[in-house]
Amino acid sequence: MKKSIVLLILFMLAAVFLLPVLLTLVGSLMSPGEVTARFAPGGGSFGKPRGLTLIPTMVTLKQYYTLLIENAAYLNMFWKSVFYASVITVCANIFVIPLAFVFAKLPFRGSNVIFFIFLLTMMMPFQVTLLPVYIVLSRTGLLDTAWSLTLPSIFAPFGVFLLRQFIRGVPNEYTEAALLETNSVIKILRYVIIPTAKNGVIAMSILIFAEAWNLVEQPILFLSDPRKYPLSAAMNGIMTSNLNVAYSGSILFLTPIVVLYLCFEEQIIEGLESYKW
């Protein structure tokens, strides 16, 4: 009985979280005319939107055709988002994995203090660090370039904190045995740490990719040319200027994250389950 109640509560919570996505999917399958009639102010028969529904009057892919075939700007911003998120994820791994290994397995004098500073910077709101980051980017000539989006995200402390906890779960015997064969840190990372903490690395990488995929404030503040915006920063403009493709645009925006989760679902779950709190 207790298990059934827990499952019911979890199902209800899942339904609450999934309902907006389901409504967006349904809206993306409506014709432009129905979208306007249902959701646009003044679109209904009495000057009011007709409200939400889970069943379109007529299922059509017109929104997707308009967005992908007739609107080249959307695809351009989509691939910009792919580029930014991929570069940030790959480069972050290059820096995060060695740093996390040092903090987890190679303690040194003052390492706890330095790691505590990492935690402080991670807990600071974006608004607190905005001005220093803006000044640094301005004085180095990196404003209005791709570097202004990638560099601050690459060196964000979240990945180090998360992966350090995973690597702490790797038995010390593994690294001690590897030290009998080589004193190369790179080889120990490549052949011992990364394979053993693979699920943690995958989970961290996907979380970093998702964070980079959802950049909004940074592009608006650091890029003066809207044509350089990734899709995340341009979605609000798309939804307000053209409601007829807003829902299909939202679904396509969600697709990469959903695909990544489905492809690596097992690794993500196993990685989080093995997380050393």
N, C-alpha and C positions, 0 to 999 in steps of 0.2 A: 504493500500500500504506500509506504513512504517513498519507495523508488518511483512509483507511478506519479506521485505528486511532484517529485523533483523533475521527472521527464516532462510533465505537463507545463511546469513553470519555465523550463528551458525552451520548450517548443513555443510558448507564448512570447518569450523574449526574442527568440530567433525570428518569429513572425513580425514583431515590431521593427526589428532592424532591417528585415528583408522587404517590408512593404513599400518603402520609398523606391527601392530598386525595381520592384515588380511594377509599380505604377509608371516609373520612367520607361521601362521596357514596353509596356502597353501603349504609352503615349507615342513611342517611336514607331509603332506600327499603325498609327492613325493617319488618315489623309491630312494634308495641310489645312483643309477647310474644317475638318472636325477638331483639330488641335486649336484652331482659332476660336471656334464656337464654344469649346469646352473650357478653355483655360485663359483666353485673352480677355482683359477687361472690356466689357461691352460686347463680348462675342456672342452671348446667348440671345434668345428670342426676346427677353425683357431687359436687355442691357446688362445682364449679369452672366458670368461664366456658368455653364451648365453643371460643373462639378466633376468629381472623379468617377472613374469607371474601370472595371477590370476586363471589359469586353468592348473592343472597338466596334463601331458600326460597320466598318469595312476594313479588313486587314490589307495593308499596302506597304510597299518598300519605297514609296516615293520620297520620303524624307532622306533615306540613305542614298538614293540616286542623286538627289539635289546636292547633298553634302559632299559626296565622294566624286561625282562626275562633273557637276556644274560649278563646284566651288573649290578651286585649286588652293586657295589660302588655307583652308582647314587642313588639308593633307600636309601642307608645308609646315604648319605649326605642330601637327602631330609628330612629324619626323624630327622636328627640333626638340620636342619633348623626349623622344626616344634617344636622341643624341646626348642631350644633357644628362638624362638619368643614367644612361649606360656609361658615359665617361666618369661620372661621379661614383658610380658603384665600383667600377674596375679600379680606379685610382684610389678610392677609399680602402679597398682591400689591400692594396700594396703597402699602405701606411699603417692600417689598423692591425693587421695580423702580427707584424713584428712588435708593435707597441704593446698589444695585448699579451703577447708571449713574455715580454720583459716584465710587465707588471705582475703576471701570474706566476712565472716560474723562475725569474732571475731577480729576486729582491735585492735592493741596494740601499745604502743609507739615504734616507729622505724619500724613498719611493712611495711610502704611504702618504706623505705630505703632498707630493706631486699628484698622486692619484686623487687625493681629496680636492685639489684645485680643479682637476678634470671634472669631478662631480659638481663642483660649484658652478663652473661654466656651463655644464649641461643643464642645470636646474634654472639658470637665468632665463627669463623671458626673452624672446627675440627682440622686443623693443629696447631692452637694456643694452644689448650689444650692437644694435643697429647703427648708431652714430659712430662708434669706433671703427666698425667694419667699413662704413661708407667713407670715412676720412682716409683709411688705409688704401682703399680701392681708388679713391680720387687722386691721392698723392703719388700712387704708383702708375697712374694712367690706365687702369684696368676697367674703369667705369664704361658702360655701354659696350662691353665686349663679353664674349662667352665666359671668359675667366672670372668675371664678377659673379657669375652664378655657380660655377664649378668649384673654385678654390675654397670659399667659405664652407661649402657642403662637404668637400673632401676631407677637410680637417676638423669636422664636427666631432665632439668627444663621445657621442652616443655609441658609435660602433666599438670604440676601445673599451668602454664600460661593459657593453654587452658581451663581447667576445672574451674579455678577460675572465668573466664568470664561467664561460664554457671551458676555457683552457684550464682553469683551476681544477676541473673535474677529470682531466687527463692524469692517470697515475704517474707519480714521479719516477717509478721504476722504468717507464718507457724512455724518458729523456736520459736517465742515468745509463741505461743500456746503449742508447745511441751515442752517448759521449765516449764509450769504449771504442767505438768505430771511427768517430770523426769529431772534430771540435768546430766544425762549420755550422754556424747558426742557421744559415740558409738551408743546408741539407737536413738539419733537424726539423726545421719548419716544414720542408717539402715532404719528407718521408715519415715523419712521426706525428707532428702536431696537426697539420692540416688534414691528413687522412683520418686521424682519430677524432678530431673535432669537426669533421666534415659537415654534419647536420647543423652544428652551430654556425659555421661559416655560411652555409646556404641560408639559414634563417636570418642571419644578420644582413646578408647581401640583399635579400628580398625586402627587408624592412628599410634599408638604405635606399633601394630603388624606389620603393613606394613613397618615401619622404621626398626624394628628388623629383618624382613624377608629379607631386602635388605642390610644387613651388608656386606661390602666388605673390606674396609680398616682395620677395627679392627681385623678380623680373620687373615689377612695376616701379620699384625704387631705384634699381641699378641700371636699368635699360631705358634710354630716352626714346628709342625708336620702337613703336609698337610692332613693327614688322619682324623684330627679333624675338618677340615674346614666344615662350612655349605655350602649348595648348592650355595648360592649367591657368595661366594668367589671362587668356583670351576668352575663356568659357563664359564669363559673366557678360562680356560684350556680345557674344554670339546669342546668348539666351534672351537678352533684352532687345537686340536689334532684329532678330529673326526667330520668332517663336516656332515657326514651322519646321525648323531643323534642330531646335534646342534639345529635344528628347533623343533623337538619333545621335546627336553629337555627344550627349552625356553617356549614352550606352557605349559608343566607340571609345570614349575617354576611359571608361571603366575596364574595357576589355583586356589591356595588357596586364593589369594587376590580377584580374581574375584568372587569366591563362597561366600566369606564373604560379599562382597559388595551386591551381589544379595540377600543374606539372610537378610541383615539388611539395605537395601536401604531406606526404609521408615523412619527408626529411624535416619539414617545418615542425610537425607535431612531435617527432622523435627528438629534434633538437631542443624544443622548449621543455619537453618532459625531462631531458637530461640536464637542464639548466641548474647550475649549482648556486643556490640562494645563499 
